[in-house]
Amino acid sequence: MARKKLLMGEVANDSDLVFNTPASFLEFFYQLNCEIVLELACGKAAYVRELAKRYPNRFFIGVDVKADRIGYAVEKAREEGLDNVAFLNIRIEDLADFFPENSISEIWVTFADPFLKPSKSNRRLTAPGFLEIYSKMLKSE
């Protein structure tokens, strides 16, 4: 099991679909000319991949801190021939460094860690601090 995780982490690190620094991502990002949708804590990116198939005129970016999950998502995206996906292997707290204000059409939070203990509630992806970050990135209508 650990060997597979290491291998998938290497896939993520070697992929041109995965970014983990703002400089490299922003260079890529400014070339996009369509609606952009994020999925936070995407895991193996099943939603990102399915949405990318259904909406080829949009660009989907999966964000997750675990490189092995991102590696799996990259392999599947390549197998499925998707050219409208990319991934960020970063912590959600760093999102503001990767996206300009008013640049994202939608943000999805599907199965994030719920952090059930009250003392950990500020780590939930729906905590007020995170919502403030998202609100700056979302396009205003």
N, C-alpha and C positions, 0 to 999 in steps of 0.2 A: 504494500500500500504506500509506504513512504517513498519507495522508488518511483512509482507512478506520479506522485505529487511533484517530486523533483524534476522529472521529465516534463511534465506539463508546465512547471515554472520556467523551464528553459525554453519551451515553445513560446511562452508569453514574452520572455526577455528578448528572443530573437526575431519577433514578428514586427513587420512594418505596420501592422494594425493596432499595435499597443504602444501607448505613450505613458511616460511617468515623470516627465519634466515639462514645465510650462512652455519653455522656449521651443522645444520640438513640436509640441502639440499646437501652439498658436500659429506656427508657420503652416501647418496642415490645415488648421481650422479656418484661417482666412481665405483658403482656396475653395471652401464649400459655398455653394450658392443655392441653398434650399432650406426648408424647415428642418430644424434640429431637435431631436427628442432624446432625452437622457433617461436611463434606468439606473437608479442608485441601488447599490448592493445587489448587483445583477447576478451574482453567482456564476452559473454556467451559461447564462444569457439566453435562456429559452425564449423569453418574451422579446428580447431585442431581435433575435433571429426570426421569429415568427412575424413580428411587426415589419421587419425589413422586407420580408417576402410579400406581405400584403400591401405595403406602401412604398413602392420602389422610387417614388419621387421625393421621399424624405430621407434624412440621414439619421441613423440611430447610434448612440454612444452608450455603451455599458460601462459602469464604474464599479470596481470592486477592489478591495485591498489584498485579496488572496491571489497570488500569481498563478497557482495551479488551476484555479477556477477559470481565470482569464485564458490560460493556455488551452483548456478544453474548449472554451467558447470560440477561440480562434480556429482551432482544428475543424469544428463543426461549421463555422461560417465559411471556411474555404471549401469544405466538402459540398456545401449547399450553394456555392457559387455566388455568395453575397458580396456586392461591391459597395453597399451603402451602410456599412457598419465599421465601427472602430471601438477601441476599448481604452479606458484609463485605468491603470493599475496604481491607484492612489487612495489616500484616506479622504472621506467625504469632507472633512474639515478644510481640505486644501482646494476645493472646487473653485473658489473665487479667484484663485491664481490662474486658472485654466480657461475661464470664460469671461468675456467682456459683459458689461451690463446690457440688459435687453437683447440677448442673443439666442435664447432658448425658447422654443415653442411650447414644449411640454416636458414635465418631469414626472417619472413614474417611480413609486416606491412600493414594491410588491411584497416581498417576503423578508424584510429586514429583521435583524435581531430585535426583539421587543424590549429587552432590558426591563424585566418585570419589577425588580426591586425599586422602591421609591428613591433610594439613594443613587440609583443609576439612571433616573429618568432624563437627565440632561444629555445622555448619550443616545437616546432614541432619535431616529432620523426625522421625527416629527416634533422634536423639541423646539421651543421658540428660537433659539440661536441658529439652528439649521434652517428653519423657515425663513429667517431674515436673509440668510445667504441665498436661498433659492429665489426669493422675491426680487432680488436685485438682478439675477440672471434672466428671469422670465421676461419675455416681451410683454409690454403693456398693450392692451387692446384699445 
